[in-house]
Amino acid sequence: MAMVASVSRPGMTTKGSVIRATIGYLRDIHGGEILERTLADLDPDTRTGCESVGVTDELPYAIACALWESAHRALGAPPDMKWMEAAGAYSIEQTGVQQYSGIVRKRSPSEFLTQSVSLFQLYYHPGDMQVVYEAPGCAVLRLVGFDAGTSLFCARQTGGLRGAILVARGGEPRVRHVRCEFEQDAYCEWELRWTETG
């Protein structure tokens, strides 16, 4: 998956919790030096926005992209972006459970995926993650109406979905990003598989 730099997209927003979770992940997993290097690489206004945002505040999505790309450089991360998958899982398993426990803590991944409330829309605007196929132990999700702008977003979603399956009592979660707009596909899709734990 090739990294694609983000471009500012008017009207696209994200919740402050996305920024706070990224900062928390960098601090808790990679340490204060990496976090400071990440923040120091941002322009002053973006850094101030990242450090002062509240979890329920809305801010331009471009700020999240700038933070992710700065962290990617600070980590000297390889192209596989496994760190960003880990950051996505951290976001759900730590802050996501605290903020949206009723949405992510379900009796099964199927119940989580087919509920009427969209977890995606609580974090990003516009767009959604839609279930295009669902059966016991597997599902396919498609990103619609959201111009991600960077493949780091895709890696974050991969990890976030894996974390959500675990929180929703799915065993041995496996998430693959099977179609990607940054690989010349028409849209992004994720294939989710898990074992039913009862």
N, C-alpha and C positions, 0 to 999 in steps of 0.2 A: 504494500500500500504506500504510494508516494505521498509525501507531505505537500499540501497545497496551502500557500499563504492566504490569510483571510483578507477580505475586502469589506470595508464598511458598507452595511446594507441598511438604508433608512427604514425605520419602523420595526426592525427586529430587536427584541429585548430578551433579557434573561433576568432571573431572580438573583438577588444578592447571595442566596444560599449556595449557588453554583460557585461564586467567587470564594465565599467563606470556606466551602468544602475543599476547594483546590488549595487554598492557603493552608488549611489544616492538614491536608495530606502531605504537602511539602514539608511542613514543620515537623509533623509526627513521624514520618517515614524517612525523610531524607535529611532532616536537620536544619537548624537555623541558618547555617552558612549558605546552603542552596536556596532557601527561601529569600534571604537578603540579596543574593546574586540575581534571583528572578525579579524581585521588586525593583532593584537598582537599574535594571535594563529597560524598565518602562519609562515613558515620558512622565513628567511630574504630575500632570492632571490625571492620567490613568492610574498611576500609583496611589494618589490620594483617594481616588474613587474606590480602588480595590481595598484599601486599608480602612476606609470609613463606612463602607456600605453595610446596611443591616440585612438580615437574612430574608426579610420580606420586601425589601426595596426592589424596584425595577430599574435596570440600567441598560444602556445599549449593549447588544450582543457582541459588538466589536471589541468591547473591553474584555470580555471573557476570552475571546480569541487571542487578543494581545497577551493576556496573562499566560494562557496555555503555551503559546509559541515561545514566550520568554523562558518559561520553565523547561521546555524541550531543549532550548539552547543551553541553559544553565546546567542541566543534567548531562549534556553531551550524549543524549539518548540515541540509541540505534534506530534505524528506520522502522523496526517492528512495532514501536510505540507501546510496548508492554507496560511501561510506567503509566501511561494514560488509561489503559484498561484497569490497572490497579487503582488509579485515582477515581475512576467511575464507580468501581465496586465500593471503595471507601465512602464515597458520597452517599450511596444508598444505605450501606450498613451502619454508618455513623449518623450523619445529619438527617438523611431521609427517614430513617426509623423514628427519630425524635420528632420531626415535623409532621410527618404524614403516616403515623403508625396505623391508623384505620384503613389506609389505602394499600400499604405494602404488606402488612401482616394479615395474610389470608390463610384459609385452610389448604389451599393448593395453588400452584402457579396458574392453572386454568381459571380459577376464581379471580386471581389478580389481573390476568390479561383481559378478561371479558367483562369486568366491572364497568359501570357507566361513567365513572370519573376517570379522566385521563391524567396519569401522573406526568406525562410529558408536558402537558399544557400548564401544569403548576410551576414548571421551570422555564419554559421557553414560549415565545410568541413571535410570529404565528406558527401554524402547522400542527402536526400530530403524528404519533406512531400508531398505525392502524394494524389490527390483526387481519391478515389476509388468508390465513389457514390456521386451524386449531384442531387438535386431536389429543387423546390421552398421551401425555409424555412428550408432546412436541407442538411447536407453533412457528409461524413465520410472521414477522412484523415488517411493515414498510413505512418509511419516512415520507410524509406527504406535506406539501405546502411550506417547507422550511429549507432555506438555502444555507446549508451548513458552512460553506466557505472554507473549511479546512478539514482535512482528514483526521486531525486530532479529535474532532467532535465524534467521528465514527468510532474511534477507539474508545472514547469515553462511554459512548452508548453501549458498546460491547461489554465492557466491564460492569456498567450500571445494570444491564439486563441480567448478567450472571449473578450479581449481588441480590437483585430483586427476586430471582427464582429461589435463592437460598433462604431469604427472609420469608418467602411464601411457602416454605416447607417442601421445596423440590430438592430431591437428592441428586448428587453428581451432575450439577448443571454444566451444560456445554452450549456455548453460544458462538456462532460463526457469522461473520459479516460476509454474506454470500454474494451480494451485489452492491456495487459502490459507484456513485456518480463520478468519483475521482479515478475510477478505472474504466471510464467510458460507458458505464451502464446508464440506463435512463433514470434510475432511482436507486436508493439505498434500501437493502433488505437484510434482515437478520434471521437466522434459523436458530431456534431455541429447542434444546432437548433436555430432559430430566427424567429421573426415576420417580415414580409415585411412592410416597412414603406413608400414605394412609393417615 
